[in-house]
Amino acid sequence: MWDKEKGKHFKEIRKVAGYTQRKLANKMGYKSKNIVSLVETGRLNPSPNFRIKAFEAIRERLHNILMEEIFLNNLLIKELREELSEKIFKQEKEFE
């Protein structure tokens, strides 16, 4: 589920890529920046089409970025959770 945190992350990626909301929206073929704003504030779940267009635009400037890094999909979230669980497990072992 898309939320404010994911939207905030998307906004940070957009800024690192050097896009304003308007420039990214235009690059993606949208006439208004509103759709980018809605995604960034967590009020709109980005459609598959939006995700593909955003990825292509951002990748033009950040050549090695992966879609998972932009949209924090479930695979990346799962990896982050596993990494966190591993750290917690190590900490628990230290206290035994």
C-alpha positions as CSV (number, residue, x, y, z in Angstrom):
1,M,0.0,0.0,0.0
2,W,1.3,3.4,-0.9
3,D,1.7,5.9,1.9
4,K,3.3,9.2,3.0
5,E,6.7,7.6,3.7
6,K,6.9,6.0,0.3
7,G,5.8,9.3,-1.3
8,K,8.4,11.1,0.7
9,H,11.1,8.6,-0.6
10,F,9.9,9.1,-4.2
11,K,10.2,12.9,-3.7
12,E,13.8,12.5,-2.5
13,I,14.7,10.4,-5.5
14,R,13.1,12.9,-7.9
15,K,15.1,15.7,-6.3
16,V,18.3,13.7,-6.5
17,A,17.6,13.2,-10.2
18,G,17.3,17.0,-10.6
19,Y,13.7,17.2,-11.5
20,T,11.0,19.6,-10.2
21,Q,7.5,18.1,-10.0
22,R,6.6,20.0,-13.2
23,K,9.6,18.9,-15.2
24,L,9.2,15.2,-14.2
25,A,5.5,15.3,-15.0
26,N,6.2,16.9,-18.4
27,K,8.9,14.3,-19.1
28,M,6.4,11.6,-18.2
29,G,3.9,13.1,-20.7
30,Y,1.5,14.7,-18.1
31,K,0.4,18.3,-18.6
32,S,0.1,19.0,-14.9
33,K,2.4,18.4,-11.9
34,N,-0.6,17.4,-9.8
35,I,-0.2,13.7,-10.3
36,V,3.4,13.8,-9.1
37,S,2.4,15.9,-6.1
38,L,-0.4,13.4,-5.2
39,V,2.0,10.5,-5.4
40,E,4.6,12.3,-3.3
41,T,2.1,13.2,-0.6
42,G,0.8,9.6,-0.4
43,R,-2.7,10.5,-1.6
44,L,-2.4,8.5,-4.9
45,N,-1.1,5.0,-5.4
46,P,1.1,5.2,-8.5
47,S,-0.3,3.1,-11.4
48,P,1.9,0.7,-13.2
49,N,2.0,3.2,-16.1
50,F,3.1,6.0,-13.8
51,R,5.8,3.8,-12.3
52,I,7.2,2.9,-15.7
53,K,7.2,6.4,-17.0
54,A,8.8,7.8,-13.7
55,F,11.4,5.0,-13.8
56,E,12.4,5.8,-17.4
57,A,12.6,9.5,-16.7
58,I,14.6,9.1,-13.5
59,R,16.9,6.5,-15.0
60,E,18.0,8.9,-17.7
61,R,19.7,10.9,-15.0
62,L,20.4,8.2,-12.4
63,H,21.7,5.4,-14.7
64,N,22.1,2.6,-12.1
65,I,18.9,3.1,-10.2
66,L,16.5,0.2,-10.0
67,M,12.7,0.5,-9.9
68,E,12.6,-1.2,-6.5
69,E,14.8,1.7,-5.2
70,I,12.4,4.3,-6.5
71,F,9.1,2.7,-5.4
72,L,10.2,0.6,-2.4
73,N,8.3,-2.5,-3.7
74,N,7.6,-5.4,-1.5
75,L,10.8,-7.2,-2.4
76,L,12.9,-4.3,-1.2
77,I,10.8,-4.0,2.0
78,K,11.2,-7.7,2.6
79,E,15.0,-7.4,2.2
80,L,15.1,-4.4,4.6
81,R,13.0,-6.4,7.2
82,E,15.3,-9.4,6.9
83,E,18.3,-7.1,7.4
84,L,16.7,-5.5,10.5
85,S,15.7,-9.0,11.9
86,E,19.3,-10.1,11.4
87,K,20.6,-7.1,13.3
88,I,18.1,-7.7,16.1
89,F,19.1,-11.3,16.3
90,K,22.7,-10.4,16.6
91,Q,21.9,-7.9,19.4
92,E,19.9,-10.5,21.3
93,K,22.8,-13.0,21.1
94,E,25.1,-10.4,22.6
95,F,22.9,-10.2,25.7
96,E,22.7,-13.9,26.3
